[in-house]
Amino acid sequence: MDLPSRIVVKDSEFEEQLLALVGNMELADDFTAAAEELLAREPDCGIPASRDGSVWMLPMSPIGSRRVSLYYSFDSVAVTFHSIMAFDD
């Protein structure tokens, strides 16, 4: 049985960081589309990023040679994307 999908909310900081990483909003939407679909249905498939489990992290596809991680939280109604960061190896 499929679980009901949560809504996805993007903080303004997340959207600013994503645009800076990807370059334009159309590519940004494409870059996060799979993560939105996955996390709306299975938000606990990421990795807890805080000791209390309030913030989670999902590794994303790299951008160039940089690793990318999406940070989010969730409840029974919504998944909130808080930030997205790229890291050099």
N, C-alpha and C positions, 0 to 999 in steps of 0.2 A: 504494500500500500504506500503510495506517495504521500509524503507529509505536505501540508500546505506551505506555500512559498511565503517568505518574509519580504517586506519591502526593503529596498536598499536606499539608504540616505547617505549623501556625500557631504561631509563638512567642507566649508569654503577653503580651509587650509589644504585639505586633500586635493581639491580641484586645482588650486594654484600650483601645488607641487607636481601634480600629474601633467598639467599643461607645460610646466617648465621642463619636465623630463622628456615628453613626447613631441612637443612642438606645435601641435594644433588639436583642436577639440575633436575633430572627426577621428583622427588616429588615436586620441586619448580614449574615446568611447570604445573603439575597436579593441584597444589594449586591455581594457578592464571588463569587457563583455563576458568572457568565460568565468572570470572570478565572481562577477555579480550573479550569474546563473547558479554556479556551484554553491556559493555562500548563502544565497537566499534559501536553498533547500537543505544544505548540510554545513551550517556555520562552524561546527566543531571539528571540521576536517583540517583546520589550520593547526597552528602550534601556539599554546599559551605563551604570551610574551610578558605577562606580569605574574607576580607570585600569587595574587588573589584571583587570577583567571578572568579579570575584567577586560583585559586587552589581549587580543590574539594577533598572530602574524601569519600571513600566507606568502610563501615565496612565489615570485612571478617570473615570467620570461625575462632573460637579461636584456638590457638595452646597451648595445655595443658590447664592451667588455665589463660592464658594471652589473653587479647583482642587484636585483630589485625586490623589495619586501613591502607588502601592503599591511597596514595595521588597522584593526577594526575591533568593534565590540558588537554584541548581539543580545537580544532577548527573544521572547516568543513571537514578537510582532515585526521587528526590524533588525537589519544589520546596518551598522553605521561605519562607513569608511572614514577613518580619522586622518591618516597620513600615508604617504607612499615615499619610500626613500631608496636611493641608489647608492651602492657601496662599491668602491674600487677593491679589487682583489689584491 
